[in-house]
Amino acid sequence: MTVMILERVAPSVRGDLSRWLIEVKAGVFIGRISRLVRDKLWERALKLAEDGTVIQAWTTNTEQGFDLRYSNPKGRIPIRIEDIWLVQVADPDPRRKP
């Protein structure tokens, strides 16, 4: 299973993905595709996304059962610590002191 999430991208990117995956919600695509197709869709989305966010997750044989990659995340930033994916929530006001 592959999941792709697009934010702030051109409609043409969503159109390209809809040929291979099902858009279950605006900007959220899921489907079962080969590794080659997954990699090509990733490259295509990155090429057309400009300043938008692209996240891709897929099932694989890891402790969590999935792996992911991302480009230009905003707000929630995936980070990998000791082969475990976590999400770091970005501070909306970086000038704020703790």
N, CA, C and O atoms as a printed pandas DataFrame, in Angstrom:
     atom_number atom_name residue_name chain_id  residue_number  x_coord  y_coord  z_coord
0              1         N          MET        A               1    0.851   -1.175    0.000
1              2        CA          MET        A               1    0.000    0.000    0.000
2              3         C          MET        A               1    0.894    1.234    0.000
3              4         O          MET        A               1    1.887    1.288    0.725
4              5         N          THR        A               2    0.549    2.194   -0.791
5              6        CA          THR        A               2    1.259    3.466   -0.860
6              7         C          THR        A               2    0.277    4.592   -0.585
7              8         O          THR        A               2   -0.860    4.570   -1.056
8              9         N          VAL        A               3    0.728    5.572    0.180
9             10        CA          VAL        A               3   -0.067    6.766    0.476
10            11         C          VAL        A               3    0.760    7.976    0.089
11            12         O          VAL        A               3    1.938    8.061    0.436
12            13         N          MET        A               4    0.158    8.909   -0.622
13            14        CA          MET        A               4    0.809   10.176   -0.936
14            15         C          MET        A               4   -0.094   11.309   -0.482
15            16         O          MET        A               4   -1.307   11.293   -0.695
16            17         N          ILE        A               5    0.535   12.295    0.151
17            18        CA          ILE        A               5   -0.190   13.463    0.635
18            19         C          ILE        A               5    0.427   14.700   -0.003
19            20         O          ILE        A               5    1.636   14.918    0.085
20            21         N          LEU        A               6   -0.406   15.503   -0.642
21            22        CA          LEU        A               6    0.052   16.711   -1.319
22            23         C          LEU        A               6   -0.621   17.928   -0.695
23            24         O          LEU        A               6   -1.828   17.922   -0.450
24            25         N          GLU        A               7    0.160   18.961   -0.442
25            26        CA          GLU        A               7   -0.385   20.218    0.074
26            27         C          GLU        A               7    0.186   21.367   -0.736
27            28         O          GLU        A               7    1.386   21.398   -1.010
28            29         N          ARG        A               8   -0.649   22.298   -1.115
29            30        CA          ARG        A               8   -0.245   23.491   -1.851
30            31         C          ARG        A               8    0.530   23.160   -3.127
31            32         O          ARG        A               8    1.618   23.686   -3.362
32            33         N          VAL        A               9   -0.043   22.287   -3.939
33            34        CA          VAL        A               9    0.561   21.934   -5.223
34            35         C          VAL        A               9   -0.414   22.254   -6.346
35            36         O          VAL        A               9   -1.609   22.439   -6.115
36            37         N          ALA        A              10    0.103   22.315   -7.545
37            38        CA          ALA        A              10   -0.734   22.600   -8.713
38            39         C          ALA        A              10   -1.711   21.450   -8.960
39            40         O          ALA        A              10   -1.385   20.297   -8.677
40            41         N          PRO        A              11   -2.896   21.745   -9.481
41            42        CA          PRO        A              11   -3.871   20.691   -9.784
42            43         C          PRO        A              11   -3.325   19.627  -10.740
43            44         O          PRO        A              11   -3.775   18.482  -10.702
44            45         N          SER        A              12   -2.374   19.982  -11.585
45            46        CA          SER        A              12   -1.812   19.005  -12.524
46            47         C          SER        A              12   -1.100   17.870  -11.800
47            48         O          SER        A              12   -1.086   16.740  -12.286
48            49         N          VAL        A              13   -0.513   18.156  -10.652
49            50        CA          VAL        A              13    0.159   17.101   -9.873
50            51         C          VAL        A              13   -0.879   16.099   -9.383
51            52         O          VAL        A              13   -0.673   14.888   -9.467
52            53         N          ARG        A              14   -1.985   16.608   -8.875
53            54        CA          ARG        A              14   -3.060   15.726   -8.417
54            55         C          ARG        A              14   -3.622   14.914   -9.575
55            56         O          ARG        A              14   -3.969   13.745   -9.406
56            57         N          GLY        A              15   -3.711   15.524  -10.742
57            58        CA          GLY        A              15   -4.197   14.802  -11.918
58            59         C          GLY        A              15   -3.280   13.659  -12.304
59            60         O          GLY        A              15   -3.745   12.576  -12.658
60            61         N          ASP        A              16   -1.965   13.897  -12.236
61            62        CA          ASP        A              16   -0.997   12.837  -12.550
62            63         C          ASP        A              16   -1.133   11.664  -11.583
63            64         O          ASP        A              16   -1.125   10.507  -12.003
64            65         N          LEU        A              17   -1.256   11.958  -10.307
65            66        CA          LEU        A              17   -1.351   10.890   -9.310
66            67         C          LEU        A              17   -2.653   10.119   -9.432
67            68         O          LEU        A              17   -2.690    8.919   -9.157
68            69         N          SER        A              18   -3.724   10.794   -9.841
69            70        CA          SER        A              18   -5.027   10.125   -9.919
70            71         C          SER        A              18   -5.071    9.059  -11.009
71            72         O          SER        A              18   -6.006    8.260  -11.046
72            73         N          ARG        A              19   -4.092    9.032  -11.882
73            74        CA          ARG        A              19   -4.024    7.962  -12.892
74            75         C          ARG        A              19   -3.596    6.640  -12.270
75            76         O          ARG        A              19   -3.909    5.574  -12.800
76            77         N          TRP        A              20   -2.884    6.703  -11.149
77            78        CA          TRP        A              20   -2.321    5.505  -10.517
78            79         C          TRP        A              20   -2.916    5.212   -9.146
79            80         O          TRP        A              20   -2.961    4.058   -8.720
80            81         N          LEU        A              21   -3.371    6.250   -8.457
81            82        CA          LEU        A              21   -3.854    6.113   -7.090
82            83         C          LEU        A              21   -5.257    6.700   -6.972
83            84         O          LEU        A              21   -5.697    7.444   -7.849
84            85         N          ILE        A              22   -5.954    6.370   -5.898
85            86        CA          ILE        A              22   -7.294    6.893   -5.652
86            87         C          ILE        A              22   -7.182    8.070   -4.688
87            88         O          ILE        A              22   -6.526    7.965   -3.652
88            89         N          GLU        A              23   -7.817    9.182   -5.025
89            90        CA          GLU        A              23   -7.815   10.351   -4.150
90            91         C          GLU        A              23   -8.992   10.228   -3.190
91            92         O          GLU        A              23  -10.131   10.517   -3.555
92            93         N          VAL        A              24   -8.713    9.797   -1.960
93            94        CA          VAL        A              24   -9.774    9.555   -0.977
94            95         C          VAL        A              24  -10.230   10.825   -0.278
95            96         O          VAL        A              24  -11.339   10.877    0.255
96            97         N          LYS        A              25   -9.398   11.830   -0.277
97            98        CA          LYS        A              25   -9.697   13.140    0.259
98            99         C          LYS        A              25   -8.814   14.107   -0.512
99           100         O          LYS        A              25   -7.804   13.690   -1.079
100          101         N          ALA        A              26   -9.160   15.364   -0.547
101          102        CA          ALA        A              26   -8.368   16.331   -1.312
102          103         C          ALA        A              26   -6.894   16.252   -0.917
103          104         O          ALA        A              26   -6.525   16.540    0.222
104          105         N          GLY        A              27   -6.067   15.859   -1.874
105          106        CA          GLY        A              27   -4.636   15.798   -1.651
106          107         C          GLY        A              27   -4.125   14.532   -0.999
107          108         O          GLY        A              27   -2.924   14.417   -0.755
108          109         N          VAL        A              28   -5.003   13.567   -0.704
109          110        CA          VAL        A              28   -4.597   12.300   -0.077
110          111         C          VAL        A              28   -4.894   11.159   -1.049
111          112         O          VAL        A              28   -6.047   10.915   -1.402
112          113         N          PHE        A              29   -3.847   10.471   -1.471
113          114        CA          PHE        A              29   -3.948    9.409   -2.474
114          115         C          PHE        A              29   -3.483    8.091   -1.880
115          116         O          PHE        A              29   -2.499    8.056   -1.142
116          117         N          ILE        A              30   -4.188    6.996   -2.198
117          118        CA          ILE        A              30   -3.760    5.677   -1.744
118          119         C          ILE        A              30   -3.879    4.690   -2.888
119          120         O          ILE        A              30   -4.663    4.888   -3.816
120          121         N          GLY        A              31   -3.095    3.626   -2.813
121          122        CA          GLY        A              31   -3.170    2.583   -3.810
122          123         C          GLY        A              31   -2.063    1.561   -3.632
123          124         O          GLY        A              31   -1.156    1.732   -2.818
124          125         N          ARG        A              32   -2.158    0.513   -4.402
125          126        CA          ARG        A              32   -1.146   -0.547   -4.384
126          127         C          ARG        A              32   -0.432   -0.504   -5.725
127          128         O          ARG        A              32   -0.999   -0.865   -6.756
128          129         N          ILE        A              33    0.812   -0.061   -5.700
129          130        CA          ILE        A              33    1.596    0.103   -6.920
130          131         C          ILE        A              33    2.976   -0.512   -6.719
131          132         O          ILE        A              33    3.387   -0.778   -5.589
132          133         N          SER        A              34    3.679   -0.734   -7.807
133          134        CA          SER        A              34    5.025   -1.305   -7.727
134          135         C          SER        A              34    6.015   -0.258   -7.226
135          136         O          SER        A              34    5.719    0.936   -7.197
136          137         N          ARG        A              35    7.180   -0.726   -6.837
137          138        CA          ARG        A              35    8.227    0.187   -6.374
138          139         C          ARG        A              35    8.641    1.146   -7.491
139          140         O          ARG        A              35    8.879    2.328   -7.240
140          141         N          LEU        A              36    8.727    0.641   -8.713
141          142        CA          LEU        A              36    9.110    1.487   -9.837
142          143         C          LEU        A              36    8.101    2.614  -10.034
143          144         O          LEU        A              36    8.492    3.770  -10.194
144          145         N          VAL        A              37    6.819    2.293  -10.025
145          146        CA          VAL        A              37    5.776    3.314  -10.189
146          147         C          VAL        A              37    5.809    4.284   -9.015
147          148         O          VAL        A              37    5.679    5.492   -9.210
148          149         N          ARG        A              38    5.980    3.771   -7.803
149          150        CA          ARG        A              38    6.067    4.627   -6.611
150          151         C          ARG        A              38    7.204    5.634   -6.757
151          152         O          ARG        A              38    7.023    6.819   -6.481
152          153         N          ASP        A              39    8.369    5.170   -7.188
153          154        CA          ASP        A              39    9.521    6.057   -7.357
154          155         C          ASP        A              39    9.288    7.087   -8.457
155          156         O          ASP        A              39    9.672    8.247   -8.313
156          157         N          LYS        A              40    8.670    6.675   -9.537
157          158        CA          LYS        A              40    8.384    7.603  -10.643
158          159         C          LYS        A              40    7.358    8.658  -10.224
159          160         O          LYS        A              40    7.494    9.832  -10.570
160          161         N          LEU        A              41    6.330    8.237   -9.476
161          162        CA          LEU        A              41    5.344    9.205   -8.989
162          163         C          LEU        A              41    5.991   10.197   -8.032
163          164         O          LEU        A              41    5.656   11.381   -8.055
164          165         N          TRP        A              42    6.905    9.735   -7.195
165          166        CA          TRP        A              42    7.629   10.619   -6.280
166          167         C          TRP        A              42    8.422   11.657   -7.068
167          168         O          TRP        A              42    8.345   12.853   -6.783
168          169         N          GLU        A              43    9.185   11.195   -8.061
169          170        CA          GLU        A              43    9.980   12.117   -8.880
170          171         C          GLU        A              43    9.102   13.137   -9.586
171          172         O          GLU        A              43    9.428   14.323   -9.631
172          173         N          ARG        A              44    7.995   12.675  -10.133
173          174        CA          ARG        A              44    7.076   13.563  -10.851
174          175         C          ARG        A              44    6.462   14.606   -9.909
175          176         O          ARG        A              44    6.385   15.788  -10.243
176          177         N          ALA        A              45    6.029   14.156   -8.737
177          178        CA          ALA        A              45    5.422   15.077   -7.770
178          179         C          ALA        A              45    6.435   16.123   -7.317
179          180         O          ALA        A              45    6.095   17.300   -7.202
180          181         N          LEU        A              46    7.667   15.711   -7.061
181          182        CA          LEU        A              46    8.703   16.667   -6.650
182          183         C          LEU        A              46    8.975   17.692   -7.738
183          184         O          LEU        A              46    9.146   18.879   -7.460
184          185         N          LYS        A              47    9.013   17.227   -8.969
185          186        CA          LYS        A              47    9.301   18.111  -10.095
186          187         C          LYS        A              47    8.236   19.194  -10.253
187          188         O          LYS        A              47    8.554   20.332  -10.599
188          189         N          LEU        A              48    6.986   18.847  -10.004
189          190        CA          LEU        A              48    5.879   19.778  -10.238
190          191         C          LEU        A              48    5.395   20.506   -8.984
191          192         O          LEU        A              48    4.618   21.455   -9.092
192          193         N          ALA        A              49    5.833   20.086   -7.809
193          194        CA          ALA        A              49    5.280   20.618   -6.567
194          195         C          ALA        A              49    5.716   22.039   -6.249
195          196         O          ALA        A              49    5.017   22.735   -5.513
196          197         N          GLU        A              50    6.845   22.493   -6.776
197          198        CA          GLU        A              50    7.398   23.808   -6.479
198          199         C          GLU        A              50    7.561   23.981   -4.971
199          200         O          GLU        A              50    8.391   23.298   -4.370
200          201         N          ASP        A              51    6.792   24.876   -4.339
201          202        CA          ASP        A              51    6.941   25.138   -2.907
202          203         C          ASP        A              51    5.980   24.311   -2.053
203          204         O          ASP        A              51    5.919   24.493   -0.837
204          205         N          GLY        A              52    5.237   23.413   -2.678
205          206        CA          GLY        A              52    4.264   22.604   -1.941
206          207         C          GLY        A              52    4.917   21.475   -1.170
207          208         O          GLY        A              52    6.111   21.209   -1.309
208          209         N          THR        A              53    4.108   20.816   -0.355
209          210        CA          THR        A              53    4.571   19.693    0.456
210          211         C          THR        A              53    4.157   18.380   -0.191
211          212         O          THR        A              53    3.021   18.227   -0.641
212          213         N          VAL        A              54    5.091   17.434   -0.232
213          214        CA          VAL        A              54    4.807   16.098   -0.747
214          215         C          VAL        A              54    5.298   15.093    0.284
215          216         O          VAL        A              54    6.450   15.146    0.715
216          217         N          ILE        A              55    4.419   14.178    0.676
217          218        CA          ILE        A              55    4.771   13.104    1.601
218          219         C          ILE        A              55    4.344   11.796    0.959
219          220         O          ILE        A              55    3.252   11.691    0.401
220          221         N          GLN        A              56    5.221   10.798    1.044
221          222        CA          GLN        A              56    4.899    9.481    0.504
222          223         C          GLN        A              56    5.248    8.433    1.556
223          224         O          GLN        A              56    6.354    8.435    2.096
224          225         N          ALA        A              57    4.312    7.545    1.845
225          226        CA          ALA        A              57    4.526    6.447    2.796
226          227         C          ALA        A              57    4.104    5.149    2.124
227          228         O          ALA        A              57    3.179    5.128    1.312
228          229         N          TRP        A              58    4.795    4.061    2.474
229          230        CA          TRP        A              58    4.475    2.768    1.891
230          231         C          TRP        A              58    4.785    1.662    2.893
231          232         O          TRP        A              58    5.629    1.815    3.776
232          233         N          THR        A              59    4.083    0.550    2.733
233          234        CA          THR        A              59    4.324   -0.592    3.607
234          235         C          THR        A              59    5.640   -1.243    3.238
235          236         O          THR        A              59    5.993   -1.353    2.064
236          237         N          THR        A              60    6.361   -1.673    4.267
237          238        CA          THR        A              60    7.627   -2.360    4.074
238          239         C          THR        A              60    7.953   -3.137    5.336
239          240         O          THR        A              60    7.270   -2.998    6.350
240          241         N          ASN        A              61    8.986   -3.946    5.275
241          242        CA          ASN        A              61    9.351   -4.808    6.393
242          243         C          ASN        A              61   10.254   -4.067    7.383
243          244         O          ASN        A              61   11.459   -4.315    7.432
244          245         N          THR        A              62    9.669   -3.156    8.172
245          246        CA          THR        A              62   10.384   -2.443    9.220
246          247         C          THR        A              62    9.640   -2.653   10.536
247          248         O          THR        A              62    8.564   -3.250   10.562
248          249         N          GLU        A              63   10.211   -2.166   11.603
249          250        CA          GLU        A              63    9.581   -2.310   12.920
250          251         C          GLU        A              63    8.182   -1.692   12.936
251          252         O          GLU        A              63    7.262   -2.253   13.531
252          253         N          GLN        A              64    8.022   -0.546   12.288
253          254        CA          GLN        A              64    6.717    0.121   12.244
254          255         C          GLN        A              64    5.828   -0.390   11.120
255          256         O          GLN        A              64    4.626   -0.125   11.111
256          257         N          GLY        A              65    6.400   -1.111   10.182
257          258        CA          GLY        A              65    5.623   -1.653    9.071
258          259         C          GLY        A              65    5.485   -0.711    7.889
259          260         O          GLY        A              65    4.766   -1.008    6.935
260          261         N          PHE        A              66    6.173    0.427    7.946
261          262        CA          PHE        A              66    6.117    1.375    6.835
262          263         C          PHE        A              66    7.409    2.176    6.789
263          264         O          PHE        A              66    8.200    2.172    7.732
264          265         N          ASP        A              67    7.601    2.855    5.680
265          266        CA          ASP        A              67    8.687    3.818    5.527
266          267         C          ASP        A              67    8.083    5.035    4.847
267          268         O          ASP        A              67    6.984    4.964    4.296
268          269         N          LEU        A              68    8.793    6.142    4.884
269          270        CA          LEU        A              68    8.255    7.340    4.245
270          271         C          LEU        A              68    9.375    8.262    3.802
271          272         O          LEU        A              68   10.528    8.134    4.215
272          273         N          ARG        A              69    8.995    9.187    2.954
273          274        CA          ARG        A              69    9.878   10.271    2.519
274          275         C          ARG        A              69    9.018   11.503    2.345
275          276         O          ARG        A              69    7.806   11.417    2.145
276          277         N          TYR        A              70    9.670   12.653    2.425
277          278        CA          TYR        A              70    8.912   13.892    2.408
278          279         C          TYR        A              70    9.748   15.000    1.791
279          280         O          TYR        A              70   10.976   14.929    1.744
280          281         N          SER        A              71    9.057   16.013    1.324
281          282        CA          SER        A              71    9.707   17.185    0.754
282          283         C          SER        A              71    8.976   18.428    1.235
283          284         O          SER        A              71    7.758   18.536    1.095
284          285         N          ASN        A              72    9.727   19.363    1.802
285          286        CA          ASN        A              72    9.201   20.661    2.197
286          287         C          ASN        A              72    8.046   20.582    3.198
287          288         O          ASN        A              72    7.009   21.210    2.986
288          289         N          PRO        A              73    8.208   19.819    4.286
289          290        CA          PRO        A              73    7.109   19.741    5.259
290          291         C          PRO        A              73    6.935   21.057    6.010
291          292         O          PRO        A              73    7.901   21.777    6.262
292          293         N          LYS        A              74    5.714   21.350    6.353
293          294        CA          LYS        A              74    5.406   22.561    7.117
294          295         C          LYS        A              74    4.496   22.166    8.269
295          296         O          LYS        A              74    3.558   21.390    8.085
296          297         N          GLY        A              75    4.770   22.693    9.447
297          298        CA          GLY        A              75    3.931   22.404   10.608
298          299         C          GLY        A              75    4.344   21.145   11.335
299          300         O          GLY        A              75    4.802   21.208   12.476
300          301         N          ARG        A              76    4.190   20.014   10.699
301          302        CA          ARG        A              76    4.573   18.722   11.277
302          303         C          ARG        A              76    5.699   18.147   10.432
303          304         O          ARG        A              76    5.548   17.934    9.229
304          305         N          ILE        A              77    6.831   17.899   11.083
305          306        CA          ILE        A              77    8.019   17.468   10.363
306          307         C          ILE        A              77    8.369   16.038   10.754
307          308         O          ILE        A              77    8.694   15.789   11.915
308          309         N          PRO        A              78    8.311   15.086    9.815
309          310        CA          PRO        A              78    8.707   13.711   10.134
310          311         C          PRO        A              78   10.212   13.655   10.398
311          312         O          PRO        A              78   11.008   14.222    9.650
312          313         N          ILE        A              79   10.583   12.967   11.465
313          314        CA          ILE        A              79   12.005   12.761   11.758
314          315         C          ILE        A              79   12.214   11.292   12.084
315          316         O          ILE        A              79   11.333   10.627   12.629
316          317         N          ARG        A              80   13.397   10.801   11.739
317          318        CA          ARG        A              80   13.717    9.395   11.982
318          319         C          ARG        A              80   14.755    9.319   13.094
319          320         O          ARG        A              80   15.834    9.903   12.989
320          321         N          ILE        A              81   14.426    8.609   14.141
321          322        CA          ILE        A              81   15.344    8.410   15.261
322          323         C          ILE        A              81   15.480    6.908   15.488
323          324         O          ILE        A              81   14.505    6.224   15.801
324          325         N          GLU        A              82   16.698    6.410   15.325
325          326        CA          GLU        A              82   16.983    4.983   15.495
326          327         C          GLU        A              82   16.007    4.114   14.700
327          328         O          GLU        A              82   15.461    3.142   15.222
328          329         N          ASP        A              83   15.798    4.472   13.449
329          330        CA          ASP        A              83   14.923    3.755   12.518
330          331         C          ASP        A              83   13.444    3.751   12.902
331          332         O          ASP        A              83   12.689    2.897   12.437
332          333         N          ILE        A              84   13.027    4.689   13.738
333          334        CA          ILE        A              84   11.620    4.857   14.087
334          335         C          ILE        A              84   11.197    6.253   13.641
335          336         O          ILE        A              84   11.862    7.240   13.956
336          337         N          TRP        A              85   10.087    6.330   12.906
337          338        CA          TRP        A              85    9.571    7.620   12.468
338          339         C          TRP        A              85    8.766    8.272   13.575
339          340         O          TRP        A              85    7.904    7.644   14.190
340          341         N          LEU        A              86    9.056    9.530   13.819
341          342        CA          LEU        A              86    8.309   10.357   14.764
342          343         C          LEU        A              86    7.929   11.653   14.049
343          344         O          LEU        A              86    8.449   11.950   12.973
344          345         N          VAL        A              87    7.029   12.415   14.645
345          346        CA          VAL        A              87    6.627   13.678   14.055
346          347         C          VAL        A              87    6.931   14.794   15.041
347          348         O          VAL        A              87    6.485   14.781   16.188
348          349         N          GLN        A              88    7.698   15.748   14.564
349          350        CA          GLN        A              88    8.018   16.926   15.364
350          351         C          GLN        A              88    7.081   18.046   14.947
351          352         O          GLN        A              88    6.978   18.379   13.766
352          353         N          VAL        A              89    6.406   18.618   15.918
353          354        CA          VAL        A              89    5.485   19.719   15.630
354          355         C          VAL        A              89    6.276   21.016   15.679
355          356         O          VAL        A              89    6.875   21.350   16.701
356          357         N          ALA        A              90    6.275   21.741   14.575
357          358        CA          ALA        A              90    7.017   22.998   14.484
358          359         C          ALA        A              90    6.324   24.072   15.313
359          360         O          ALA        A              90    5.096   24.138   15.364
360          361         N          ASP        A              91    7.113   24.895   15.949
361          362        CA          ASP        A              91    6.586   26.012   16.732
362          363         C          ASP        A              91    6.042   27.062   15.759
363          364         O          ASP        A              91    6.782   27.513   14.886
364          365         N          PRO        A              92    4.777   27.462   15.881
365          366        CA          PRO        A              92    4.218   28.442   14.960
366          367         C          PRO        A              92    4.884   29.806   15.074
367          368         O          PRO        A              92    4.865   30.583   14.119
368          369         N          ASP        A              93    5.477   30.109   16.232
369          370        CA          ASP        A              93    6.167   31.379   16.431
370          371         C          ASP        A              93    7.583   31.083   16.926
371          372         O          ASP        A              93    7.796   30.948   18.131
372          373         N          PRO        A              94    8.556   30.980   16.014
373          374        CA          PRO        A              94    9.914   30.626   16.418
374          375         C          PRO        A              94   10.568   31.672   17.328
375          376         O          PRO        A              94   11.587   31.384   17.957
376          377         N          ARG        A              95   10.009   32.859   17.408
377          378        CA          ARG        A              95   10.577   33.904   18.278
378          379         C          ARG        A              95   10.154   33.721   19.732
379          380         O          ARG        A              95   10.741   34.318   20.635
380          381         N          ARG        A              96    9.146   32.905   19.951
381          382        CA          ARG        A              96    8.635   32.693   21.306
382          383         C          ARG        A              96    9.677   31.950   22.143
383          384         O          ARG        A              96   10.310   31.006   21.670
384          385         N          LYS        A              97    9.844   32.386   23.377
385          386        CA          LYS        A              97   10.794   31.752   24.275
386          387         C          LYS        A              97   10.058   30.759   25.169
387          388         O          LYS        A              97    8.932   31.017   25.594
388          389         N          PRO        A              98   10.704   29.605   25.459
389          390        CA          PRO        A              98   10.033   28.589   26.300
390          391         C          PRO        A              98    9.830   29.065   27.712
391          392         O          PRO        A              98    9.284   28.333   28.538
